[in-house]
Amino acid sequence: MEFLNYSFMQRALLAGCIIAIVCPLIGSFLFLKRLSMIGDALAHISMAGIATGLIIGVNPTISALAITMLASLLIEYLRKHFKKYGELSIAIIMSAGLGIGIILISIGGSDTTNVISYLFGSIIAISPSDLSLIAIISSVVFLITILLYNKLFYITFDEETAKIRGIHVDRINLIFILLTAMTIVITIKVTGILLVSALITIPVATGFQIAKSFRHTVLLSILFAQFNVLSGLICSFYLDWPPGGTIIITSLILLFLVIGLKQLSHR
């Protein structure tokens, strides 16, 4: 338990436990909506926001949050008005965000040297203010998702029937994409931009293997995410590995283990 003696590890573990609740919660709906690519797109777009914050001297999480939320609104607009090309529009926005981010990093020079920690995650980069911001944003995401849970569930499986029943589908989808953007941004500090979407999808894929209902999938996904984050952070501390990569490898090992056990039980 030596790792608990370090304040940066305490903050990392707390932040990890918090995001391991909201990531699978949002990811469960994305998984069934077949919108997992949106996580990748918003994560890449956040690079432009982070670079902007580093250049102008604003908290990168705040600037990334603003730009990522704006980008999420644009993605939702394109998905709504160009349904046949929804996936293509997501890929275009992702490429645009990545390109702008790279240009800003190049222009920023020494002002953007810390961007590497945002690409791969860093357990020592989580400051007390970052932890507070993660806790506040996660609470907002969690509470709104729980309040909208039944409507989101309905829309996820049948948007047309939901509209007939009087549910404001467009409004709910807009709120959900904003919640997704918020979740992506607060996860970056732990996993990094390049791996953030994996924490949203892999625990859900693991839970889906053995769950008997959607709610059961959500609960199992949160439990698996907690295990992945905690074990990944502890391993990264002792092995001196990047936390994001370690968390994802832990997640994949657990996923393949569950799949293997499931196949053995069927035999």
NORQUI-V768775 format. One record per residue. N is the residue number from 1. SS is DSSP state (a for helix, b for strand, c for the rest). OMEGA is omega in whole degrees, -180 to 180 (NA if undefined). Layout:
[[N	SS	OMEGA] [N	SS	OMEGA]]
//
This chain:
[[1	c	-179] [2	a	-176] [3	a	-180] [4	a	179] [5	a	-178] [6	c	-177] [7	a	-179] [8	a	177] [9	a	177] [10	a	179] [11	a	-180] [12	a	-180] [13	a	178] [14	a	179] [15	a	180] [16	a	180] [17	a	-180] [18	a	-177] [19	a	178] [20	a	173] [21	a	-174] [22	a	-180] [23	a	178] [24	a	180] [25	a	177] [26	a	-177] [27	a	180] [28	a	179] [29	a	178] [30	a	-178] [31	a	-178] [32	a	177] [33	a	-176] [34	c	-179] [35	c	-179] [36	a	180] [37	a	180] [38	a	178] [39	a	178] [40	a	-178] [41	a	-178] [42	a	178] [43	a	179] [44	a	178] [45	a	-178] [46	a	179] [47	a	178] [48	a	179] [49	a	179] [50	a	179] [51	a	179] [52	a	180] [53	a	179] [54	a	-178] [55	a	-175] [56	a	176] [57	c	177] [58	c	176] [59	c	-176] [60	a	179] [61	a	179] [62	a	-180] [63	a	178] [64	a	179] [65	a	-179] [66	a	-177] [67	a	-180] [68	a	178] [69	a	176] [70	a	179] [71	a	179] [72	a	177] [73	a	178] [74	a	178] [75	a	-180] [76	a	177] [77	a	-179] [78	a	179] [79	a	-177] [80	a	-174] [81	a	179] [82	c	-173] [83	a	-179] [84	a	-176] [85	a	-176] [86	a	-178] [87	a	179] [88	a	180] [89	a	178] [90	a	179] [91	a	180] [92	a	179] [93	a	179] [94	a	180] [95	a	180] [96	a	180] [97	a	180] [98	a	180] [99	a	179] [100	a	180] [101	a	180] [102	a	179] [103	a	-179] [104	a	178] [105	a	179] [106	a	180] [107	a	-176] [108	a	179] [109	a	-177] [110	a	180] [111	a	-177] [112	a	-179] [113	c	-178] [114	c	-175] [115	a	-180] [116	a	180] [117	a	178] [118	a	179] [119	a	-174] [120	a	-179] [121	c	180] [122	c	-178] [123	c	179] [124	c	-177] [125	c	-178] [126	c	180] [127	c	176] [128	a	179] [129	a	177] [130	a	180] [131	a	178] [132	a	180] [133	a	178] [134	a	-179] [135	a	-179] [136	a	-178] [137	a	179] [138	a	179] [139	a	178] [140	a	-180] [141	a	-178] [142	a	-176] [143	a	-179] [144	a	179] [145	a	179] [146	a	180] [147	a	-178] [148	c	-171] [149	a	-176] [150	a	180] [151	a	178] [152	a	179] [153	a	-180] [154	a	-178] [155	a	-179] [156	a	-176] [157	a	-177] [158	c	-178] [159	a	-176] [160	a	179] [161	a	178] [162	a	177] [163	a	180] [164	a	-180] [165	c	176] [166	c	178] [167	c	179] [168	c	-173] [169	a	-178] [170	a	-180] [171	a	-180] [172	a	178] [173	a	179] [174	a	178] [175	a	-178] [176	a	-180] [177	a	176] [178	a	177] [179	a	177] [180	a	179] [181	a	179] [182	a	180] [183	a	179] [184	a	-174] [185	a	-178] [186	a	-180] [187	a	-174] [188	a	-177] [189	a	-177] [190	a	-174] [191	a	-176] [192	c	-177] [193	a	-172] [194	a	-174] [195	a	-172] [196	a	-177] [197	a	-179] [198	a	179] [199	a	178] [200	a	-173] [201	a	-173] [202	a	178] [203	a	178] [204	a	178] [205	a	178] [206	a	179] [207	a	-179] [208	a	-178] [209	a	-173] [210	a	-177] [211	c	-179] [212	c	178] [213	c	179] [214	a	179] [215	a	177] [216	a	177] [217	a	180] [218	a	-178] [219	a	179] [220	a	180] [221	a	178] [222	a	178] [223	a	179] [224	a	180] [225	a	178] [226	a	179] [227	a	-178] [228	a	-178] [229	a	-178] [230	a	-179] [231	a	179] [232	a	180] [233	a	180] [234	a	178] [235	a	-179] [236	a	179] [237	a	-176] [238	a	-178] [239	a	-178] [240	c	177] [241	c	175] [242	c	-175] [243	a	-179] [244	a	-180] [245	a	-180] [246	a	179] [247	a	-178] [248	a	178] [249	a	176] [250	a	179] [251	a	-179] [252	a	178] [253	a	179] [254	a	178] [255	a	-179] [256	a	177] [257	a	179] [258	a	178] [259	a	179] [260	a	179] [261	a	178] [262	a	179] [263	a	178] [264	a	-180] [265	a	177] [266	a	180] [267	c	NA]]
//
